[in-house]
């Protein structure tokens, strides 16, 4: 039988994972707009590339956000 502490720790870790997944999902939604704005304002292309790389990481981390939230 698992201890109460390990059950609470597992629950807290699961909630933290859901929060990270949600933040990454919404960042992946918003970051392309930032990249377009940076391009429109004439910012350096290396900064736009960084934003797009962060967007790719957010897509990877947040891709399962809605799939797992219905439990």
Backbone as CSV, one residue per row, in Angstrom:
resi,resn,N_x,N_y,N_z,CA_x,CA_y,CA_z,C_x,C_y,C_z
1,UNK,0.847,-1.176,0.000,0.000,0.000,0.000,0.889,1.234,0.000
2,UNK,0.679,2.148,-0.960,1.507,3.362,-1.009,1.192,4.293,0.148
3,UNK,2.205,5.006,0.567,2.002,5.940,1.666,1.244,7.173,1.183
4,UNK,0.674,7.884,2.129,-0.071,9.100,1.814,0.862,10.133,1.187
5,UNK,2.082,10.202,1.689,3.053,11.160,1.162,3.354,10.891,-0.312
6,UNK,3.543,9.613,-0.673,3.858,9.309,-2.070,2.653,9.557,-2.982
7,UNK,1.450,9.326,-2.474,0.248,9.601,-3.265,0.107,11.100,-3.488
8,UNK,0.341,11.890,-2.452,0.272,13.357,-2.590,1.344,13.870,-3.521
9,UNK,2.557,13.318,-3.417,3.655,13.754,-4.282,3.345,13.414,-5.738
10,UNK,2.788,12.240,-5.961,2.430,11.852,-7.324,1.341,12.766,-7.879
11,UNK,0.366,13.103,-7.048,-0.698,14.013,-7.477,-0.173,15.402,-7.780
12,UNK,0.742,15.877,-6.944,1.327,17.203,-7.174,2.160,17.211,-8.450
13,UNK,2.898,16.140,-8.684,3.700,16.056,-9.909,2.805,16.000,-11.138
14,UNK,1.701,15.304,-11.045,0.771,15.233,-12.170,0.146,16.602,-12.456
15,UNK,-0.244,17.313,-11.400,-0.812,18.650,-11.588,0.219,19.610,-12.174
16,UNK,1.466,19.503,-11.738,2.525,20.356,-12.286,2.748,20.039,-13.763
17,UNK,2.691,18.761,-14.110,2.834,18.385,-15.509,1.723,18.936,-16.372
18,UNK,0.497,18.910,-15.852,-0.636,19.469,-16.588,-0.461,20.977,-16.758
19,UNK,0.024,21.648,-15.723,0.233,23.091,-15.807,1.305,23.437,-16.833
20,UNK,2.396,22.688,-16.851,3.460,22.925,-17.830,2.937,22.657,-19.233
21,UNK,2.185,21.572,-19.400,1.619,21.233,-20.708,0.669,22.331,-21.184
22,UNK,-0.153,22.863,-20.281,-1.088,23.930,-20.641,-0.340,25.200,-21.031
23,UNK,0.669,25.567,-20.263,1.446,26.769,-20.585,2.152,26.622,-21.922
24,UNK,2.698,25.447,-22.178,3.374,25.215,-23.452,2.385,25.250,-24.611
25,UNK,1.204,24.684,-24.417,0.173,24.705,-25.456,-0.190,26.131,-25.834
26,UNK,-0.473,26.952,-24.831,-0.889,28.324,-25.128,0.261,29.177,-25.639
27,UNK,1.479,28.871,-25.214,2.640,29.564,-25.780,2.795,29.213,-27.256
28,UNK,2.552,27.946,-27.596,2.632,27.530,-28.994,1.567,28.211,-29.833
29,UNK,0.454,28.557,-29.227,-0.597,29.285,-29.950,-0.175,30.743,-30.160
30,UNK,0.411,31.368,-29.164,0.694,32.803,-29.209,2.000,33.164,-29.910
31,UNK,3.001,32.312,-29.835,4.318,32.680,-30.358,4.363,32.963,-31.861
32,UNK,3.613,32.276,-32.700,3.656,32.652,-34.126,3.229,34.100,-34.380
33,UNK,2.282,34.601,-33.603,1.883,36.000,-33.738,3.027,36.933,-33.364
34,UNK,3.786,36.544,-32.366,4.963,37.341,-31.984,5.994,37.348,-33.104
35,UNK,6.195,36.198,-33.727,7.164,36.127,-34.823,6.728,37.013,-35.985
36,UNK,5.439,37.005,-36.301,4.935,37.854,-37.381,5.125,39.329,-37.024
37,UNK,4.838,39.689,-35.784,5.018,41.076,-35.350,6.484,41.488,-35.415
38,UNK,7.381,40.606,-35.002,8.806,40.936,-35.063,9.262,41.132,-36.507
39,UNK,8.772,40.292,-37.400,9.110,40.453,-38.818,8.560,41.765,-39.368
40,UNK,7.320,42.076,-39.002,6.689,43.299,-39.501,7.397,44.548,-38.986
41,UNK,7.933,44.478,-37.793,8.610,45.637,-37.205,10.078,45.728,-37.615
42,UNK,10.547,44.742,-38.373,11.910,44.781,-38.881,12.983,44.352,-37.906
43,UNK,12.648,43.549,-36.932,13.636,43.071,-35.975,14.590,42.101,-36.668
44,UNK,15.677,41.833,-36.009,16.708,40.942,-36.528,16.148,39.535,-36.739
45,UNK,16.520,38.905,-37.829,16.007,37.568,-38.140,16.481,36.507,-37.144
46,UNK,17.602,36.745,-36.488,18.058,35.768,-35.496,17.109,35.726,-34.297
47,UNK,16.536,36.862,-33.940,15.553,36.883,-32.853,14.281,36.152,-33.276
48,UNK,13.875,36.345,-34.521,12.703,35.635,-35.035,12.975,34.138,-35.036
49,UNK,14.174,33.734,-35.397,14.527,32.311,-35.380,14.470,31.741,-33.970
50,UNK,14.901,32.509,-32.982,14.815,32.066,-31.586,13.352,31.893,-31.173
51,UNK,12.514,32.836,-31.557,11.086,32.738,-31.226,10.484,31.495,-31.872
52,UNK,10.861,31.219,-33.114,10.340,30.034,-33.792,10.878,28.742,-33.170
53,UNK,12.115,28.753,-32.695,12.663,27.577,-32.011,11.944,27.332,-30.682
54,UNK,11.671,28.401,-29.961,10.904,28.269,-28.709,9.491,27.781,-29.020
55,UNK,8.934,28.239,-30.131,7.616,27.782,-30.549,7.628,26.286,-30.839
56,UNK,8.671,25.807,-31.495,8.776,24.369,-31.775,8.861,23.567,-30.477
57,UNK,9.617,24.059,-29.512,9.706,23.379,-28.216,8.353,23.390,-27.509
58,UNK,7.644,24.502,-27.592,6.318,24.592,-26.970,5.332,23.645,-27.650
59,UNK,5.434,23.526,-28.965,4.573,22.568,-29.672,4.830,21.151,-29.188
60,UNK,6.087,20.808,-29.007,6.432,19.461,-28.549,5.913,19.207,-27.131
61,UNK,6.131,20.171,-26.246,5.720,19.986,-24.851,4.203,20.037,-24.663
62,UNK,3.529,20.849,-25.445,2.111,21.062,-25.221,1.182,20.299,-26.136
63,UNK,1.729,19.400,-26.972,0.884,18.759,-27.972,-0.197,17.861,-27.384
64,UNK,-0.023,17.338,-26.202,-1.022,16.458,-25.616,-1.887,17.117,-24.556
65,UNK,-1.962,18.426,-24.553,-2.655,19.144,-23.468,-4.111,18.753,-23.357
66,UNK,-4.876,18.797,-24.400,-6.307,18.476,-24.327,-6.566,16.983,-24.235
67,UNK,-5.664,16.171,-24.755,-5.874,14.731,-24.721,-5.893,14.172,-23.319
68,UNK,-5.109,14.751,-22.439,-4.949,14.187,-21.098,-5.759,14.926,-20.029
69,UNK,-6.398,16.028,-20.376,-7.096,16.811,-19.355,-8.499,16.304,-19.072
70,UNK,-8.983,15.337,-19.834,-10.353,14.862,-19.646,-10.441,13.730,-18.630
71,UNK,-9.361,13.383,-17.980,-9.406,12.295,-16.994,-10.015,12.739,-15.709
